[in-house]
């Protein structure tokens, strides 16, 4: 039997914990710098940077479908983790090269950045579903009740890495002098640190995987699928996922039709006339993600063998839909909340002016502090028979993120164009969002581990991550509607123009002024959402209050029905 630590969890959990910690250091450290690097070094507009950021994150959580499929069918979890880690380390190093060359070759630096992001996207696709699947595989059927606490501990590793990455990478890469002028050449050191972290994580997993990442009988898990035995599956469960030619054909047709429907909804056209980057991402990547999720739902459901299996898969999809709204709000951290921290926040804390990209660190810090208490809370409630069903936990998570935005919305209401938001309100926002995250994200990972048939468990983890992808895509679109903040009004004032009058359409800009506005990346109109103009930060934040609040209420009302559909799984 494999050794276990005092918590009753296998030592393999801690190996996966450490591997994921370094991977998240790499990913979140890069994420903290990415939009600021694009805007300040590569001279990309904030709105476009937000959309690119959303599209990048969305694809990072769409490619796990590919990684999960390749793992289940050909390479196995272990090999895919090694491939993914290697690709991400290479991608981060290319970002280092991009940040090292932009001053002499801006076009070349942008090209290198695009190549780097696509390599990271595919690396994450190989890595993400497979390490999550391996956590679930550590526990035999009779110990599946431990998965909520196991994934909460695993999630602490995720956010310990996030904390370290969001501290070290901005400390090295987001540097300002005493006058507040940013060193746009320092970003490279943050990206290099991210690359080194990924190398450490990959080597750690390679060395320790055979000794500790094993099943209770001591046999390594996550190897080549062809070496799987009947012991890896539940009694009577088919060992290979089977998709008929007819179901694959229907899924492809459904995908194509939905792609053009979503494209028309998002950009108002079926064709491809626009060459503007933001429109290309919204018109290609976003429809691809939304269409893939729905068409794959049909394909996987067609492979379900009985009513119980079909209902359990439906639970994964229903919960995944509501999670979209959580991530759309949560992932403002890397775009709109970073811009607000940079432009309209008093970041002085304990006599130190915190870099704006480092403000995200509070999320990782709070997860590290709260993950184990939450794990113990679920264990205690389970022992008393009072543990909420998983979908209700996730509804609580949505309600908490709505609350966080409601509080900050009322604290920015009277800021005006020049007032500064106290950093304590961003700290409170991240505290409440972290509690919501701990009710939702690790519980969702655990739910897939409990409900997914073993023969396509990694694929269903990939499907689950589509909800993240769709949420990030929506996050990019919503982040782009952030209204003008303090620095924009100051820039316009230096040009001798009252920006508020421009936004209120009280003055019309001359062609020369339009050119100046474009050069300084200044808005010439208020942003809109669902046909409504967004005039200020209060209205912007209330969008997230409404989206997440309504989603929380509906999911809570559905929870009793979903509990029945889980057929005995808690």
C-alpha positions in Angstrom: 0.0 0.0 0.0 1.2 3.5 -0.7 2.2 5.7 2.2 -0.1 8.4 3.3 0.5 11.6 5.2 -1.2 12.5 8.5 -4.2 14.0 6.7 -5.0 10.6 5.2 -4.1 11.7 1.7 -1.6 9.9 -0.5 1.9 11.4 -0.8 1.3 11.6 -4.5 -1.1 14.4 -3.8 1.8 16.5 -2.5 3.9 15.7 -5.6 1.1 16.9 -7.8 0.6 19.9 -5.4 4.2 20.9 -5.9 4.2 20.4 -9.7 1.0 22.5 -10.0 2.5 25.1 -7.7 5.4 25.8 -10.0 3.2 25.7 -13.1 0.9 28.3 -11.5 3.9 30.5 -10.5 4.8 30.5 -14.2 1.2 31.2 -15.5 0.0 33.7 -12.9 3.4 35.5 -12.8 3.2 36.0 -16.6 -0.5 36.9 -16.4 0.2 39.7 -13.9 2.5 41.4 -16.4 1.0 40.6 -19.8 -1.6 43.4 -20.3 0.8 46.0 -18.9 3.5 44.7 -21.2 1.3 44.9 -24.2 0.1 48.4 -23.5 3.3 50.0 -22.3 6.0 48.2 -24.4 4.2 46.9 -27.5 1.9 50.0 -27.6 -1.3 48.0 -27.9 -4.5 49.8 -26.9 -6.0 48.9 -23.5 -9.3 47.7 -25.0 -7.5 45.5 -27.5 -5.1 44.3 -24.7 -8.2 43.3 -22.7 -9.7 41.4 -25.6 -6.4 39.7 -26.5 -6.0 38.8 -22.8 -9.4 37.3 -22.7 -8.9 35.4 -25.9 -5.5 34.1 -24.7 -6.9 32.8 -21.4 -9.9 31.4 -23.2 -7.7 29.3 -25.5 -5.6 28.2 -22.6 -8.7 26.6 -21.2 -10.0 25.3 -24.5 -6.9 23.3 -25.5 -7.3 21.0 -22.5 -9.9 19.3 -24.7 -7.2 18.4 -27.1 -4.8 17.5 -24.3 -7.4 15.4 -22.5 -8.2 13.5 -25.7 -4.6 12.8 -26.6 -4.0 11.7 -23.0 -7.0 9.3 -22.8 -6.3 7.9 -26.3 -2.5 7.9 -26.8 0.0 9.4 -24.4 -1.4 9.1 -20.9 -1.4 11.7 -18.1 2.3 11.6 -17.2 3.7 12.2 -20.7 1.2 14.9 -21.4 2.2 16.8 -18.2 5.9 16.6 -19.3 5.1 17.8 -22.8 2.9 20.6 -21.5 5.5 21.8 -18.9 8.2 21.9 -21.5 6.1 23.9 -24.0 5.1 26.5 -21.4 8.8 26.9 -20.3 9.6 27.6 -24.0 6.7 30.0 -24.4 7.7 32.0 -21.4 11.3 32.3 -22.7 10.0 33.6 -26.0 8.1 36.3 -24.0 11.5 37.2 -22.4 12.9 37.5 -25.9 9.9 39.7 -27.0 10.4 42.0 -24.0 14.1 42.2 -24.8 13.8 43.2 -28.5 10.7 45.5 -28.7 12.8 48.8 -28.5 14.7 47.9 -31.7 12.2 45.8 -33.6 8.6 46.5 -32.4 7.0 44.4 -35.2 9.3 41.5 -34.6 8.7 41.7 -30.8 4.9 41.5 -31.4 5.4 38.5 -33.7 7.5 36.7 -31.0 4.8 37.5 -28.5 2.1 35.9 -30.6 4.2 32.8 -31.1 4.9 32.6 -27.3 1.3 32.9 -26.4 0.3 30.1 -28.8 3.0 27.8 -27.4 1.8 28.5 -23.9 -1.8 27.9 -24.9 -1.0 24.4 -26.2 1.4 23.7 -23.3 -1.4 24.5 -20.8 -3.8 22.3 -22.9 -1.5 19.3 -22.3 -0.8 20.1 -18.7 -4.1 21.3 -17.1 -6.6 18.4 -17.5 -4.0 15.7 -16.9 -2.7 16.8 -13.6 -6.3 17.4 -12.4 -7.2 13.9 -13.6 -4.3 12.4 -11.8 -5.5 13.8 -8.5 -8.8 12.0 -8.9 -7.0 8.8 -9.9 -5.0 8.7 -6.6 -8.2 7.7 -4.7 -10.0 4.4 -5.1 -13.7 4.2 -5.4 -14.3 3.8 -1.7 -12.3 7.0 -0.9 -14.0 9.3 -3.5 -15.6 11.2 -0.6 -12.2 12.7 0.2 -12.0 14.4 -3.2 -13.5 17.8 -2.1 -10.8 18.2 0.6 -8.1 16.7 -1.7 -8.9 19.2 -4.4 -9.0 22.0 -1.9 -5.5 21.1 -0.7 -4.4 20.8 -4.3 -6.0 24.2 -4.9 -3.8 25.6 -2.1 -0.8 24.5 -4.2 -2.3 26.3 -7.2 -2.6 29.5 -5.3 0.7 29.2 -3.4 2.3 29.2 -6.9 0.0 32.1 -7.9 1.1 34.1 -4.8 4.8 33.5 -5.5 4.4 34.3 -9.2 2.4 37.4 -8.6 5.0 38.7 -6.1 8.3 37.7 -7.8 7.4 38.4 -11.4 6.0 41.9 -10.8 8.8 42.7 -8.3 11.3 42.0 -11.1 9.3 43.1 -14.1 6.9 45.9 -13.1 9.4 48.6 -11.9 8.8 52.3 -11.5 11.2 55.1 -10.4 10.6 57.6 -7.6 8.7 59.8 -10.0 6.3 57.0 -10.9 7.7 56.4 -14.4 7.6 52.7 -15.4 10.7 51.0 -16.7 9.3 49.4 -19.8 12.5 47.4 -20.3 12.1 45.4 -17.0 9.2 43.2 -18.1 11.7 40.6 -19.5 13.0 39.7 -16.1 9.5 38.7 -14.9 8.9 36.5 -17.9 12.3 34.9 -17.4 11.5 34.1 -13.8 8.2 32.5 -15.0 10.2 30.3 -17.5 12.6 29.1 -14.8 9.7 28.2 -12.5 8.1 26.0 -15.1 11.4 24.2 -15.7 11.7 23.5 -11.9 8.1 22.2 -11.8 8.6 19.9 -14.8 11.9 18.4 -13.5 10.4 17.9 -10.1 7.5 15.9 -11.5 9.8 13.8 -13.7 12.0 12.8 -10.8 9.2 12.0 -8.3 6.4 10.6 -10.4 7.3 6.9 -10.3 7.9 6.8 -6.6 4.9 8.6 -5.3 2.3 9.2 -8.0 0.9 5.7 -7.6 -2.4 3.9 -6.7 -3.0 2.3 -3.3 -1.3 -0.9 -4.5 1.8 1.0 -5.4 1.3 0.8 -9.2 2.1 4.1 -11.1 -1.0 5.9 -12.4 -1.4 8.0 -15.5 0.7 5.8 -17.8 0.1 4.9 -21.5 -3.6 4.1 -22.0 -2.7 0.8 -23.6 -1.3 -0.4 -20.3 -4.5 0.2 -18.4 -6.1 -2.8 -16.7 -9.5 -3.6 -15.5 -8.4 -2.5 -12.0 -8.3 1.1 -13.3 -12.1 1.1 -13.9 -15.2 0.6 -12.0 -16.9 -2.7 -12.3 -18.9 -3.0 -15.5 -17.5 0.2 -17.0 -16.3 0.3 -20.6 -12.6 0.9 -20.8 -12.5 2.9 -24.1 -14.6 5.9 -25.1 -16.5 5.1 -28.3 -17.9 7.8 -30.6 -19.9 6.7 -33.7 -19.3 8.2 -37.1 -22.8 9.6 -37.1 -22.5 11.4 -33.8 -19.1 12.8 -34.8 -20.7 14.1 -38.1 -23.6 15.7 -36.3 -21.3 17.3 -33.7 -19.1 18.8 -36.5 -22.2 20.1 -38.3 -23.5 21.6 -35.1 -20.2 23.2 -34.4 -20.0 24.9 -37.8 -23.6 26.2 -37.6 -23.2 27.5 -34.1 -19.8 29.1 -35.0 -21.5 31.4 -37.5 -24.5 32.1 -35.3 -22.2 33.2 -32.4 -20.0 35.1 -34.9 -23.0 37.1 -36.1 -24.2 37.8 -32.5 -20.7 39.0 -31.4 -19.6 41.0 -34.4 -22.7 41.4 -36.5 -21.4 39.6 -39.6 -21.0 36.1 -41.0 -18.0 37.0 -43.2 -14.5 38.0 -42.4 -14.1 41.6 -43.5 -12.5 43.1 -40.4 -8.7 43.0 -39.9 -8.8 44.8 -36.6 -7.2 42.6 -33.9 -9.9 43.0 -31.3 -12.7 42.2 -33.8 -10.7 39.2 -35.2 -10.4 37.7 -31.7 -14.1 38.3 -30.8 -15.2 37.1 -34.2 -13.1 33.9 -34.4 -11.8 32.7 -31.1 -14.9 33.5 -29.0 -17.4 31.8 -31.4 -15.0 28.8 -31.6 -15.0 28.4 -27.8 -18.8 28.8 -27.4 -19.6 26.4 -30.3 -17.1 23.8 -29.2 -18.7 23.6 -25.7 -22.2 22.9 -27.1 -21.2 20.5 -29.8 -19.0 18.5 -27.5 -21.8 18.3 -25.1 -23.8 16.4 -27.8 -20.8 14.2 -28.7 -20.0 13.1 -25.2 -23.6 12.6 -24.3 -23.9 10.3 -27.3 -21.3 8.0 -25.7 -23.1 7.7 -22.4 -24.0 4.1 -21.7 -27.0 4.4 -19.4 -29.4 6.9 -17.8 -27.3 7.3 -14.6 -24.1 8.1 -16.6 -26.0 10.5 -18.8 -27.6 12.4 -15.9 -24.2 12.7 -14.2 -22.6 14.2 -17.4 -25.6 16.6 -17.6 -24.8 17.8 -14.1 -21.2 18.6 -15.2 -22.5 20.6 -18.1 -25.2 22.5 -16.2 -22.8 23.5 -13.4 -20.2 24.4 -16.1 -22.6 26.9 -17.7 -23.1 28.8 -14.5 -19.3 28.8 -13.8 -18.9 30.9 -16.9 -20.3 34.0 -15.1 -18.0 33.5 -12.1 -14.8 33.4 -14.3 -16.0 36.4 -16.4 -16.1 38.4 -13.2 -13.1 36.8 -11.5 -10.7 37.2 -14.4 -11.1 41.0 -14.4 -8.0 40.7 -12.2 -5.7 40.6 -15.1 -7.3 43.3 -17.2 -9.8 45.9 -15.9 -8.8 45.6 -12.2 -5.1 45.9 -13.1 -5.8 49.0 -15.2 -7.8 50.4 -12.2 -5.0 49.6 -9.9 -2.6 51.3 -12.2 -4.6 54.4 -13.0 -7.0 55.2 -10.2 -5.9 53.5 -7.0 -3.8 54.7 -4.0 -1.4 51.7 -3.7 0.5 52.9 -0.7 0.7 50.1 1.9 2.9 50.2 4.9 4.9 53.1 3.4 5.5 51.3 0.1 4.0 52.0 -3.3 2.9 48.5 -4.5 3.3 47.9 -8.3 -0.1 47.7 -9.9 0.5 44.3 -11.4 1.2 43.0 -7.9 -2.2 43.9 -6.4 -3.5 40.6 -7.7 -1.2 38.9 -5.2 -3.9 39.2 -2.5 -6.0 36.5 -4.2 -3.1 33.9 -4.0 -2.3 35.0 -0.5 -5.8 34.6 0.8 -6.2 31.1 -0.9 -3.0 29.9 0.8 -4.4 31.1 4.1 -7.9 29.8 3.6 -7.7 26.6 1.6 -6.9 24.3 4.5 -9.6 25.8 6.7 -12.1 25.4 3.9 -11.0 21.8 3.5 -11.4 21.1 7.2 -14.8 22.9 7.1 -16.1 20.5 4.4 -14.7 17.5 6.3 -16.4 18.6 9.5 -19.8 19.3 7.8 -19.5 15.9 6.1 -19.0 14.2 9.4 -22.1 15.8 10.7 -24.1 15.1 7.6 -24.6 18.8 6.9 -22.3 19.3 3.9 -23.9 21.3 1.1 -24.2 19.5 -2.2 -21.5 20.6 -4.7 -23.8 22.7 -6.9 -25.0 24.6 -3.9 -21.4 25.3 -2.8 -20.8 26.7 -6.3 -23.9 28.9 -6.0 -22.5 30.3 -2.8 -19.3 31.1 -4.7 -21.2 33.1 -7.3 -23.1 35.0 -4.6 -19.8 35.9 -2.9 -18.3 37.3 -6.1 -21.5 39.4 -6.7 -21.1 40.7 -3.2 -17.5 41.7 -3.8 -18.4 43.8 -6.8 -21.4 45.3 -5.0 -19.1 46.6 -2.2 -16.5 48.0 -4.5 -19.1 49.5 -6.8 -20.4 51.7 -3.9 -16.8 52.7 -3.0 -16.0 54.0 -6.5 -19.4 55.7 -6.9 -18.2 59.1 -5.7 -14.6 59.0 -6.9 -15.1 61.2 -10.0 -12.4 61.4 -12.6 -9.5 62.2 -10.3 -10.3 60.5 -7.0 -8.2 57.5 -5.9 -9.6 54.2 -4.7 -8.0 53.1 -1.4 -6.1 49.8 -1.9 -8.0 48.3 1.1 -11.1 48.0 -1.0 -9.3 46.0 -3.6 -7.9 43.9 -0.8 -11.4 43.3 0.5 -12.6 42.5 -3.0 -9.9 39.8 -3.4 -10.7 38.4 0.0 -14.4 37.9 -0.7 -13.6 36.6 -4.3 -11.1 34.1 -2.8 -13.8 32.7 -0.5 -16.1 32.5 -3.5 -13.4 30.8 -5.5 -12.8 28.2 -2.8 -16.5 27.4 -2.8 -16.5 27.0 -6.6 -13.3 26.1 -8.4 -11.9 23.2 -6.4 -15.4 21.9 -5.8 -16.0 21.9 -9.6 -12.7 19.9 -10.2 -13.8 17.5 -7.5 -17.3 17.1 -9.0 -15.8 16.1 -12.4 -13.6 13.5 -10.6 -16.7 12.0 -8.9 -19.1 12.1 -11.9 -16.9 11.5 -15.0 -16.7 8.0 -16.4 -13.0 6.8 -16.2 -12.8 6.1 -20.0 -12.9 9.8 -20.8 -12.2 11.5 -17.5 -9.4 13.6 -18.9 -11.6 14.7 -21.8 -14.4 15.6 -19.4 -11.9 17.7 -17.4 -11.2 19.4 -20.7 -14.9 19.9 -21.2 -15.1 21.4 -17.7 -12.4 23.8 -18.6 -14.4 25.0 -21.5 -16.5 26.8 -18.9 -13.3 28.6 -17.8 -12.6 29.3 -21.5 -16.0 30.7 -22.1 -15.8 32.8 -18.9 -12.4 34.2 -19.9 -13.7 35.0 -23.4 -16.6 36.9 -21.7 -14.1 38.5 -19.3 -12.2 39.9 -22.2 -15.4 41.4 -23.8 -16.5 42.8 -20.4 -13.0 44.1 -19.6 -13.0 46.1 -22.8 -16.1 48.1 -21.6 -14.3 49.6 -18.7 -14.9 53.4 -18.8 -12.2 56.1 -18.9 -10.4 56.3 -15.6 -8.3 59.1 -14.0 -5.1 58.9 -16.1 -7.2 59.3 -19.3 -8.7 62.6 -18.2 -5.3 63.8 -17.2 -3.8 63.0 -20.6 -6.7 64.7 -22.4 -6.2 67.8 -20.1 -2.6 68.0 -21.2 -3.8 68.2 -24.8 -6.1 71.0 -23.8 -9.3 68.9 -24.2 -12.0 68.2 -21.7 -12.5 64.4 -22.0 -15.8 64.4 -20.2 -17.3 66.8 -22.7 -16.0 64.5 -25.5 -17.6 61.5 -24.0 -20.9 63.4 -23.3 -20.8 64.5 -27.0 -20.8 68.2 -26.1 -17.8 68.8 -28.3 -16.7 67.4 -31.6 -13.0 66.6 -32.2 -11.2 67.9 -35.2 -9.3 65.4 -37.4 -6.0 66.6 -35.8 -7.5 66.0 -32.3 -8.8 62.6 -33.3 -5.2 61.6 -34.4 -3.9 62.8 -31.0 -6.5 60.8 -29.2 -5.6 57.7 -31.1 -1.9 58.2 -30.5 -2.5 58.6 -26.7 -5.0 55.7 -26.6 -7.8 58.0 -25.4 -11.5 57.0 -25.8 -13.8 59.2 -28.0 -17.1 57.7 -26.7 -18.5 55.8 -23.8 -18.4 52.0 -23.9 -21.7 50.0 -24.1 -23.0 46.7 -22.7 -26.2 45.2 -24.0 -27.1 48.5 -25.6 -26.5 50.5 -22.4 -23.8 53.1 -22.1 -21.3 52.6 -19.3 -20.5 56.1 -17.9 -18.5 55.3 -14.8 -16.9 52.6 -12.7 -20.0 52.2 -10.6 -22.1 51.1 -13.6 -19.2 48.9 -14.8 -19.0 47.0 -11.6 -22.7 46.6 -11.3 -22.7 44.6 -14.5 -20.9 41.9 -12.6 -23.2 42.2 -9.6 -26.2 41.5 -11.8 -24.7 38.7 -13.9 -23.3 36.8 -11.0 -26.1 37.5 -8.6 -28.8 36.2 -11.0 -26.6 33.1 -11.8 -26.2 32.4 -8.1 -29.9 32.4 -7.4 -30.8 30.2 -10.4 -28.1 27.6 -9.6 -29.2 27.5 -5.9 -32.8 26.8 -7.0 -31.6 24.1 -9.3 -29.4 22.4 -6.7 -32.0 20.0 -5.3 -32.7 18.7 -8.8 -29.1 18.4 -9.6 -28.5 16.4 -6.4 -31.0 13.8 -7.6 -29.3 13.7 -11.1 -26.0 12.9 -9.4 -27.5 9.6 -8.3 -26.0 9.2 -4.9 -22.7 11.1 -5.5 -22.2 14.0 -3.0 
